[in-house]
Amino acid sequence: MFLSQVILEGRTARVHNLVADLYRQHQFVYSAFPDKSDREESGEERRPSVLYRLETTDGGARFVFLVQSEEEPDWMGCGERHIGVICASHIKEVDPHFSDGQRLRFRLRANPTQMRLVAPTERKGYKRVGLYKEEEQRDWLARCGERLGFRTESVSIIPKGVLTGRKPASQEGARGNAVQCLMADFDGSLTVTNAETFAETYRTGAGRGKAWGCGLLSVARL
């Protein structure tokens, strides 16, 4: 497994256009995995093995992508496809091991949602809705932990709101399809309750919205 840190150039117009659009972010990250992009477009591989999160560094002066992948990325090739965007990139190979009862610091950008009954008179009355209240988001994280092999403590939440983007139209003159994703950042500590399940969670991510920069579970020793 590979962890990458991709530092973008200063707040230029090209960088601004990239970070302001969820779809452009997705295309940027996946362009470091050209073979995977081809498979994704053809529908041969639907489960993502690339997770990423966009953060800031240097006191907010620069943006940085944190990327976790099963395949080694080609950031030089990505930079050639996106001229004037990448300032520097660093890659390290990791092979994490976890144990029951292990305590870790964590950070997770997630898409907190829930299926709810919204139209009880219809056959398909359930709809996935976003959870905006802090209490709902805490409950969502607790439920995820029970299912994904961990229990959280002392969690702080930073709401990111609904971020948007637009997928280009396949036909000339059309507007394309809008994309949007509700996001919240969770920071705190956790205890591993099921090491095997947690290892799979670490590898494949937590929650929905992975195509738009959610799900990457970053951990460090306490």
Backbone torsions as a table, in degrees:
resi	resn	phi	psi	omega
1	MET	NA	143.6	-176.2
2	PHE	-120.1	138.6	173.2
3	LEU	-114.6	128.4	-179.4
4	SER	-119.5	145.2	169.0
5	GLN	-120.1	116.7	-176.4
6	VAL	-115.5	105.7	-178.3
7	ILE	-89.2	126.1	-178.4
8	LEU	-87.5	162.2	175.1
9	GLU	-61.9	172.5	178.7
10	GLY	-57.6	-179.2	-172.8
11	ARG	-73.1	69.0	177.6
12	THR	-84.7	171.5	179.1
13	ALA	-62.7	-40.1	-179.2
14	ARG	-65.0	-42.9	178.4
15	VAL	-66.4	-42.2	179.3
16	HIS	-59.7	-44.5	-179.8
17	ASN	-63.2	-34.4	179.3
18	LEU	-69.2	-53.2	-172.6
19	VAL	-74.2	-15.1	-179.6
20	ALA	-84.7	-2.7	-173.6
21	ASP	-134.6	119.1	-177.8
22	LEU	-60.8	-38.6	-177.8
23	TYR	-68.8	-39.0	177.7
24	ARG	-65.2	-37.1	176.4
25	GLN	-60.5	-46.7	179.3
26	HIS	-58.4	-47.5	-179.0
27	GLN	-64.3	-38.3	179.0
28	PHE	-61.6	-52.0	-177.7
29	VAL	-62.3	-46.6	-175.6
30	TYR	-72.0	-15.1	176.8
31	SER	-71.8	-11.5	172.1
32	ALA	-81.2	-4.9	178.7
33	PHE	-129.8	66.7	-171.6
34	PRO	-58.8	-37.8	178.8
35	ASP	-64.0	-39.8	179.4
36	LYS	-66.8	-39.1	178.8
37	SER	-60.0	-41.0	179.2
38	ASP	-63.6	-43.1	-179.5
39	ARG	-66.0	-37.8	-178.8
40	GLU	-65.2	-43.7	-179.1
41	GLU	-63.7	-34.4	-178.2
42	SER	-83.8	-6.8	178.2
43	GLY	82.3	9.8	-177.2
44	GLU	-74.0	-26.0	-177.8
45	GLU	-138.0	111.0	-174.3
46	ARG	-101.8	-26.7	-178.0
47	ARG	-82.3	121.8	-175.2
48	PRO	-71.7	138.1	171.1
49	SER	-115.3	12.4	175.4
50	VAL	-119.3	124.0	176.9
51	LEU	-121.1	144.9	-179.7
52	TYR	-151.9	162.1	177.0
53	ARG	-147.3	138.2	178.3
54	LEU	-97.7	123.5	178.5
55	GLU	-129.8	-177.8	175.9
56	THR	-117.5	157.4	177.3
57	THR	-140.8	173.9	-178.4
58	ASP	54.5	46.7	178.9
59	GLY	65.2	27.4	-179.9
60	GLY	91.5	0.5	-177.2
61	ALA	-74.9	-25.5	-178.7
62	ARG	-131.8	155.5	173.3
63	PHE	-99.7	149.9	178.2
64	VAL	-140.5	135.2	172.7
65	PHE	-95.6	128.6	168.7
66	LEU	-100.6	124.8	-172.1
67	VAL	-129.7	130.5	175.3
68	GLN	-116.1	131.5	-174.9
69	SER	-148.8	152.7	175.3
70	GLU	-81.5	-27.3	176.8
71	GLU	-102.2	149.8	178.1
72	GLU	-72.5	126.4	-177.8
73	PRO	-79.8	161.6	177.1
74	ASP	-114.8	85.0	-177.5
75	TRP	-74.3	-24.9	175.0
76	MET	-65.0	-45.8	177.2
77	GLY	-63.7	-38.1	176.5
78	CYS	-60.4	-43.0	179.5
79	GLY	-64.2	-31.9	177.5
80	GLU	-70.5	-28.3	178.2
81	ARG	-83.1	-22.9	-178.5
82	HIS	-127.0	76.5	-175.0
83	ILE	-61.8	135.2	174.5
84	GLY	77.6	17.5	-177.5
85	VAL	-108.8	-43.9	-175.8
86	ILE	-90.5	128.0	174.5
87	CYS	-90.1	-47.4	-179.4
88	ALA	-157.8	157.5	176.6
89	SER	-142.9	146.3	-179.8
90	HIS	-136.0	136.3	-179.5
91	ILE	-127.0	137.8	170.5
92	LYS	-136.4	148.0	178.5
93	GLU	-95.0	135.1	-176.7
94	VAL	-130.1	152.5	176.6
95	ASP	-141.3	75.3	-172.5
96	PRO	-73.0	148.7	175.1
97	HIS	-129.8	139.5	-177.0
98	PHE	-125.1	158.2	-179.7
99	SER	-136.5	151.4	177.2
100	ASP	-58.8	134.0	179.4
101	GLY	88.0	-6.4	-179.8
102	GLN	-67.3	137.2	179.6
103	ARG	-108.1	136.3	-174.2
104	LEU	-140.6	149.7	164.6
105	ARG	-79.7	149.6	-179.3
106	PHE	-144.7	158.1	169.8
107	ARG	-138.7	135.1	-178.9
108	LEU	-143.9	124.1	167.2
109	ARG	-96.5	122.9	-170.5
110	ALA	-133.1	164.9	176.8
111	ASN	-110.0	87.1	-175.6
112	PRO	-75.4	110.4	-179.0
113	THR	-138.6	168.3	-179.2
114	GLN	-155.3	144.2	173.3
115	MET	-78.6	127.2	-179.3
116	ARG	-132.8	150.9	176.7
117	LEU	-78.9	113.9	-177.0
118	VAL	-115.2	-17.2	-179.4
119	ALA	-140.9	79.0	-172.9
120	PRO	-62.3	-17.4	-178.4
121	THR	-87.8	-9.4	-178.5
122	GLU	-97.6	157.9	-179.7
123	ARG	-62.7	-44.3	178.9
124	LYS	-108.9	78.1	-174.2
125	GLY	-89.3	1.8	-178.6
126	TYR	-96.0	143.8	-179.7
127	LYS	-142.7	143.6	176.7
128	ARG	-80.4	125.2	-177.4
129	VAL	-124.9	152.6	177.9
130	GLY	-78.1	148.3	177.5
131	LEU	-106.1	112.3	-173.2
132	TYR	-101.5	-25.8	-177.4
133	LYS	-79.2	144.2	-177.5
134	GLU	-59.6	-41.7	-179.8
135	GLU	-61.8	-40.3	178.1
136	GLU	-65.2	-39.5	-179.8
137	GLN	-68.2	-36.8	175.7
138	ARG	-64.4	-42.8	178.6
139	ASP	-64.0	-39.1	178.1
140	TRP	-60.4	-45.9	-179.4
141	LEU	-63.9	-39.6	178.7
142	ALA	-62.7	-42.2	178.4
143	ARG	-64.8	-41.0	177.2
144	CYS	-60.1	-44.0	-178.8
145	GLY	-60.7	-41.9	179.1
146	GLU	-59.8	-37.6	-177.2
147	ARG	-83.4	-28.8	-169.9
148	LEU	-107.9	8.9	169.5
149	GLY	94.0	23.9	177.7
150	PHE	-150.3	163.0	176.1
151	ARG	-130.0	130.5	-174.4
152	THR	-97.2	155.3	174.2
153	GLU	-139.1	155.3	173.7
154	SER	40.9	61.0	-175.8
155	VAL	-95.4	132.9	170.6
156	SER	-106.5	146.7	-175.9
157	ILE	-124.7	130.6	174.3
158	ILE	-117.0	108.5	179.5
159	PRO	-69.1	135.9	178.5
160	LYS	-104.9	-11.8	-178.8
161	GLY	78.2	-164.8	-180.0
162	VAL	-96.9	116.0	177.3
163	LEU	-96.1	151.8	-171.4
164	THR	-130.8	169.2	175.0
165	GLY	-166.2	-179.3	179.5
166	ARG	-144.2	124.1	175.4
167	LYS	-81.7	127.1	-177.7
168	PRO	-57.3	148.0	179.9
169	ALA	-71.3	147.5	177.9
170	SER	-79.3	-18.6	179.4
171	GLN	-116.7	141.6	-179.1
172	GLU	-63.0	134.6	178.4
173	GLY	95.1	-15.8	178.8
174	ALA	-83.1	161.3	-176.0
175	ARG	-84.7	-20.9	-175.6
176	GLY	87.8	176.0	-176.7
177	ASN	-103.5	130.9	177.7
178	ALA	-76.9	143.4	173.0
179	VAL	-122.6	148.4	177.6
180	GLN	-151.4	154.1	-176.5
181	CYS	-153.5	123.7	173.6
182	LEU	-75.0	132.0	-177.0
183	MET	-132.2	150.0	172.2
184	ALA	-146.9	142.6	177.0
185	ASP	-97.6	129.3	177.7
186	PHE	-113.4	125.7	177.0
187	ASP	-127.3	140.0	178.0
188	GLY	167.4	-149.8	178.6
189	SER	-125.6	155.7	-180.0
190	LEU	-141.9	161.4	172.8
191	THR	-119.2	129.9	178.7
192	VAL	-73.5	122.4	180.0
193	THR	-102.1	-22.7	177.0
194	ASN	-145.2	102.6	-171.7
195	ALA	-61.6	-39.9	-178.3
196	GLU	-66.7	-45.5	178.9
197	THR	-65.7	-40.5	-179.2
198	PHE	-65.3	-38.1	178.1
199	ALA	-61.2	-39.4	177.2
200	GLU	-68.2	-37.9	176.4
201	THR	-62.6	-43.8	178.7
202	TYR	-60.6	-39.1	-177.0
203	ARG	-73.4	-41.2	-171.5
204	THR	-105.4	-8.9	176.9
205	GLY	94.9	169.5	-176.2
206	ALA	-121.7	129.3	175.0
207	GLY	83.3	-169.7	-178.1
208	ARG	-97.6	-177.1	176.1
209	GLY	74.7	21.8	-176.2
210	LYS	-65.9	-31.0	178.9
211	ALA	-66.4	-19.0	-175.5
212	TRP	-112.1	20.6	173.0
213	GLY	96.8	17.5	176.1
214	CYS	-108.0	163.0	170.3
215	GLY	101.0	-19.5	-179.0
216	LEU	-69.3	117.5	-179.2
217	LEU	-100.5	103.6	179.7
218	SER	-93.9	131.9	-177.0
219	VAL	-131.1	156.0	176.2
220	ALA	-150.9	155.7	179.6
221	ARG	-66.5	144.6	174.6
222	LEU	-79.1	NA	NA
